[in-house]
Every structure is written in structure tokens, then in C-alpha cells.
Amino acid sequence: MVNKNESPKFEDHFSKQSQLYAQYRPKYPEDIYAYLVSLAPGRSLAWDCGTGNGQAAIGLAGYFDKVYASDASAEQISRAYPHPKVEYHVAPAELVSLDDSTVDLITVAVAIHWFNFDDFYGEVKRVLKPRGVIAAWTYNLTEISPEIDPLIRRYYGEILGGYWPERIRYLEEGYRTIPFPFEEIPASLFAMQADWDLDQFAGFLDSWSATQRYKEQNGGHPLELIWDQLVTAWGNENKSRLVRWPLHFRIGRNTTSS
């Protein structure tokens, strides 16, 4: 647990491009929420931690009486989607204003790798009901075509390789290596999909924190280094292509007695 008089350190990699996040992040499939709800002991309260623009929180709102959605970035919260069942809070993951043993389901969508694991899990175990569920998921690189995918791997790993925060490795490893002190539940297979033209896909790449860091340090845009090849591989820039992101889950159940 954190000292209640101290604010936990927050690594903010996203506030500067929060508008890009809201505009160009893909949507999680609705099946995720239905599946996770089926595992939870009730439908009274869900906590979406690291909510960003509130995408997962809105998805949960269709199933729960109330969704508590928190993020340490006030800028992200300012751009979150409103919903009558979702209550947004600016708060670190490791210290939230939720009562003990009240939460049925905790979700963390592509954010848990930034948290202080020990302190966050202390809060998770405090607020989850007995048999309550925590689900964290992530995605990494896109799957589009044999011509495009190698270009994106080069952009991510070679061009932006020195501009990613160190903890991005957890994402790259599909969360297999994060500590996870819960009774684990095997996850079903899910993937995000979007039909995007090249301009939309470029907006997604521009929303990456490493892209923004490269631009700040070098002046130019890193996409310029692969742009001609990407245009050729894409074909008609206005043509929509199926963009796919396999999702990687860690799901656990709280076995701590109340």
C-alpha cells in the first residue's frame, strides 16, 4: 500500500497526444465485456483503471449499475466520453477513493505496465469483492498484410527503438512477464479490428508516445523514413484495409477473504 499522504509517482507518456488517442485508438470488441461480466460475482460496480478516454468504461457501462473510471492524467480525463453510468476521477492507480470489498470487476486496458505493481495490487485486493475479478489486456503491433507488417515492425523496433519507455517490454511480451498475484483464469481469444484508410492508420502511428518523443528530439516526423514504402505497400491511400490487433489478457480472481 502507498502512504496515504503521498501521491504516487506517475509516468505520464500520453497527455501531450491525448487528442490523438481519443481520435485514432481502435475500439475493443463488445464480446470482451460480455465475457468478463460472465466471470464477475455481480454487476453492481466496475472499476476501469487507467481509463484514458474512457473507451473500456463505456463498454462496461452496458453491464454494470455503476462504473468508476480513473486515470492519473487530467488531460486524458478531460477528453473522456461522458456516460450517465460512468463516474470519472483523476487518481493514480495505486490510490483510489473506493470502499473496501465493493468492486465486482476491475479492468485495465493497455495500462497496467505503467503502474507500481505492488501498490496497485494492494488496492485491487482491498477494493475487490471476494471472488471479484481483475482483467488486464494489451496489444502490440498490427496485422494488415505481408507487405505492410514488416514496415511497421521496422518503424516500431528500429526507427523508434530508442524512444520507447523501458516498461514497454511488458507490452511486447504480451503481459506474460508482469507479476500477477491472483488465481488465474484462462482467457478466451479476442482481437480488435478496424477498417482504416492510410490517413487513419497514420494517425494511429502518430498517437504513439515514441513517435511524439522522436518528433520533439529530432524535429522531423519519423514516419517520413518509411512513408514512400508504406504508400506503395498500401496501394490506394483512400482504400480501407482491415487492421487487426491480437489481444493478450491476464485475468485473475480475488481469493482474499473479506
Secondary structure, DSSP 8 states (H G I E B T S, - for coil): ---TTS-------SGGGHHHHHHH-----HHHHHHHHHHSS-SSEEEEET-TTTHHHHHHHTT-SEEEEEES-HHHHHT----TTEEEEE--TTS----TT-EEEEEEES-GGGS-HHHHHHHHHHHEEEEEEEEEEE--S-B--TTTHHHHHHIIIIISGGGS-TTHHHHHTTTTTS---SEEE-----EEEEEE-HHHHHHHHHTSHHHHHHHHHHSS-GGGGTHHHHHHHH-STT--EEEEEE-EEEEEE-----
